[in-house]
């Protein structure tokens, strides 16, 4: 049985001397040996070459013309070999965005894998986010029991009272004359002449009244009605089957939220779609280093423990803390390393009366066009890895 192993017989590529070997499948196999013993000849020039050749031969003649002819390796036979992927051996250059995945190029395959098998779930209900096509609506209608009929309905903005008449006249100009108010079919003349009567009802455009008969003419009629309903409803329609109203949408949305469809770019930190909005895909952010802001933690706030609040200009922030400390019970004469977690939190985040260290640096960021603030910020800040 070759289902659980790869059987190589008579391999004579390069340094291989008529080698025959059985290699277990679905396991991590390591080939070792001295230089020139034929490790690469067995792995790349025999196994990978034959796996790639057989995969290419399985493609259509049209696809093969763009790939060129792949030479068969010098081997008597290989059995049980699947399509192969080879990771290129190369010398890497230093790049802040390089990872093990990008260096080995496995990352590209993983992005494609997650984009194809990935599923999106709504954070509101936890339900999977999907969208439907015209063919999905057609198959639903054809699956109705017997000769059941269905109304294909489309929202057209009836809930917008200011533009009701305008929307109705536009639909009338496009050739639509029948509507559905949740109970009965209504003609457009009735709606225009008795707007107040139907104001509280959910009026929908009747794009078509179809039956579940599976014949070519009826299928074409259903698809035409579905196409019109999706066009009027901006990708949304309802199918009414008696007491049941089923919603269909071509938009990738759920619970009032529109989601991005999974693509390989969403899983790439080199793409604006997939990169972290904070670090930009580099895995590093610029943060405040507590040891640089308060280098000597034996000092108190009154003794200028906060180094960026020293000097004539910046001392106003320190004076602000001293002035309002009694309101929050903050001990201005206690060394920083003896402050409680709550007291440190007040010093860093402040309140309605005190700016705090974090907001102080945000103010510096907004004034970076001033050279003195730019130098101060760079002096205090330190690169920290994002978590």
N, C-alpha and C positions, 0 to 999 in steps of 0.2 A: 504494500500500500504506500503510495506516494503522497497521500493527502496530508500527512503530518511531517513530511520531510522533503528536502530537495536532494535529488539523487544526481550526482555528476559522475560521468564515466568518460575516461580518456581525455582529460583536459591537457592541452599542449600549448597553451598561450605563453609566449615569452619564456620565462624560466621554469614553467611547469613541465614536468617530465611524465606525461601520460598518467596524470593524477586521477584517481577515482575516490569519491568521498560522499558520505551522507550527512546532510546538514539539517538539524531539527528546525521546523517552522514555528512561528509565533513565540520565539525566544530571543533573548539578547545574546548574540554570538560574537565572540572576539577572536580574531585571527592574529596569531603572534608568530614571530620568527626573526631570524637575523636578517640584516640587510641583503637584498637580492635573492631571498628565498622564494619569492613569488606571492607575497601577501596581497599586494595591489593587483597582480595579474589574476588572482583567483577572485577577489572581491569586485574589482571594477571592470577588468577586461574580459572576465568570463561571466560571472553572475549578473552584474548590472547590465552589461552589454546585451546578453541574451534576453533578459527580462524586458529591457527597453525595445529590443528588436521585435519581440513577439507582440508587445503592446502596439507598436506602430503598424504592424501587419494587420492588426484587428480593426484599424481605422479604415474609412472609405478611401477609394482610389483618389478622390478629389483632395482629401486631407493629406494623403501620403505624398502628393506631388510637391507640397511645400516643405516637407521634412527631409527629403533626400533619402537615399538608400543607406541602410545600416548594415555593415558587414557582419556575417555570422562568425562568432568566435571559433577557434580551432578546438573543437571538442566533439567526441563521439555522440553524446546525448546528454540532455539535461531534462529531468522530469520533476514535476511539482513546483515549478518556479512561477511566482506571481509577478505582476507588474512591479518594477523597481524604481526607487528614488535614491539618488546618490547625493551625498553632501560634499560639496567641493572642498578640497584642501587648499587653503590659501593663507597668505600672511596678511593679518588685519592691520589697518591703520587706526590710530587712536581717534575716537569720536565720542563726545559726551553722550550721544544717544545710542551707542552700541551696547548690545546685550548679548547674552549667549544665544538667544533666539535669532537675532539679526545676523550675528557672525556666522552661524551655521546655516542660515537661510530657512530654518524650520519655522521661523516666525511667519514667513509668507504663506506657508501651507496652513498654519494654525488660523491665520486671519480668514483664509478662504473657508476653512472648516467651520468656524464659528458663524461666519456670515451665512452659510448654507443651512446649518442645522440649528442655528440660534432661534429662540422664541422670545417674543416680547410680551410681558405681562403688565396689566394695569396696576399701578400702585394703589388705586382706590378699592377695587374689588378683588384683585388677584387673578382675574380672568385673563386668558390668553387673548392678545390683540390680533385680530385677523381682518382681512378685507375680502370682498367677493367680486367676482367677474360677471360678465353677462352670461357666460356659460353656466355659472353656479345658479343664477336665477332661473335660467331655462330648465336645468335639471330638476330644480325644486318644483317648478310648475308641472313638469311632465311626470313627477312622482306622485302627484295628487291622485287619490283613488278614483276609479271609474272615469266617467266623463266630467269630472269636477271642473268648475270654472274658477277663475281668479281675476281680481281687479288689480291692474298694475297702476300704482299711484305715485305721484311725485310731489314733494313740497315745493312751493313756488314763492314763498314769502308772504303768505296770508296773514301771519302774525304781525307783520309790519303795517299798522293801520294807515300810516301816512302815504304808503305807496301801493295800497291795494288796487285802486282803480287803474293806476298806471301799469301794474303787473298784469291785471286782467286784460286790458286793452292790447298789451303786447302779445299775450298768449292768443287772443282772438285773431290778431293779425297773422300769427304763425299757424293758424288753422285749428286751434284747440277750442272746443265748445262745451265739453262736458267735464263736470267736477263731482267730487264725492265729499259729503259733509259729515261722514261718520255713520250715517243711517241710510241715506238715499242719494241717487245721482241727481245732480242739479245742472241745468244749462246755464251758460254764461249770462244770458239775458236776465234770468231770474236773480242771479247774484248782483248784477249791476243795478237792478231796480229795487232790490230789497237788501241793501248792505247791512242795515241794522239787525235784521232778522238772523243773519248768519254770522254776525260779528263775534259771538262767543263760541262758535264752533270751529273745529280744526278742519278747514276746507283744504282738500288736496286735489291736484290735477289728475283727471282720469286719462292716463296715457293709452290704456287698452283694456278690453274685456276679452279674455282668452280662455280656452279650454285646454285640458291636459291630454289632447290627442296627439300622439307621436307620429305625425306624417310631415313630409318636407315642407308643404305649404304652411302648415300650422306652426312649425318650428321657425320658419322665416318671419311669420307674423309676430310671434312672441318676441324674437330677437329685435325686431324693429321697434316694438313697443317698449322693450327694456332699454334699448339705446336712447330712445326719445326721453324716457323717464329719467335716466341717469343724467342726460344733458340738461334738462330743466331743473332737476333737483340738485345740481352741482355735485354729482357723485353719490346721491342718496335716493332711495326709493323704498316703497312699501308694497307688499303683495298681500291683498286681502282675500282670504279664502273662507268666506262666511263669517264665523265668529272670531277667527284668528287673523291677526295683523303681524306679518313677519317683515322685519327691517333688513335691508341690504345696503351695503355701502362699498364704494370703490376706494374710499379713503382709509388710510391706516390709522384708525382712531378708536377710542373707547372711553366711556365715562366723560365725554366732553373734552378729552385730551387728544391732540394729534401727535403721533409718535413718528420717529424716523425709522424707516425699514432697515433691518440689519444688512449692512454692506461691509466689504472688507475695509473700507476707509474708517468706519466707526471703531475698528479694532487696531488702528494704526496711530501711534503717538507722533508720527511724522506728518499727519494730516490734521488740519484745523478741526475737522469733525470729531476725530478720536483723541486728540491731545487734551491733557488736563488743562482746564482754563486758568489754573493758578500757576503751575510750573511750566506750561507750554510744551510738555513732553520731555523735559530734561530730567525730571525726577528731583529737582532741587528748587527751593524757594528762598527768597531773602527774608529772614526773620530777625526779630530782636533777640540779641544774646544777653541774657540777664547778667552774666559775669562781666560783660563790658559796660553795661549801663550802671551797675552797682559793683565796682571792682573790690571795694573794701566793705564787706558786709558787717564789720564791727562798728561802723559809723551809723549814726541816726540820720533821719531826714534833716533835722535841725543842723547837723554837722556836715551837710552837703554830701550825703551818701550817694545821691543820684548825680552822677558826674555830668550829665548833659544839662543839668539845671544850675550849673555854676556860672559865674560871670555876671556882669551887670545886666545884660539883656535877658538871659534865660532864667535868672534868679526869680523873676516874677512868678514862674510856675511853682517854685519851691515856696515862695511867700504865700501863694494861693492855698497850698496844702496846710501851711502853718496856721493861716487865718481861719480856715474852716475845719481844722482837725477836731476841735472840741464838740462840734455838732455831730460828728460820727464816732466820737470816742477814740480817735486815733492817737497813740502815744508818739509824739514827735521827737521825744528824747530817748526812746528805746532803740538799741541797735537793730539794724535790719534783720539780722539772723535770729533775733528773738521775737520777731513779730509773728502773730498767728496767721494762718492761711487766709482768714477773712480780712485781716488788716492789710495783708499784701495785695489781696484782690482789690480792695478799695484804692490802694495807692496806684496800682497799675491801670485800673479801669475807671476810677473816679466816679463822680455822680453829677447831679445838676449844678453843683457849685464848684467842683474841682475837675480840671481837665484830665488828669491822670497821664501816666507814661505812654500808654498805647495811643490815645488821642493826640498827645503831644507830637508823636512821630508821624501821625497822619497829617497833622498840620504842616510838619516839615516837608512831607512828600508833596503836598499841594503848592509849596513855595520853593520847589527845587530849582526853579529858574534863577534864584538868588544864590550866588556862588558860596556864600558863607554857610547857608543851610545845607547845600549839597555836600560840602566837605564834612560838616558835622554828622550828617546822616551816614556817609560812607565810613566815617571813623568809628561809629558806634555799632553799625550793623555787621552781622557775620553770616556767612552762608550756612544754612542748616538743611539737612535732607528732609523732604516732605514725608509725611507718614500716611 
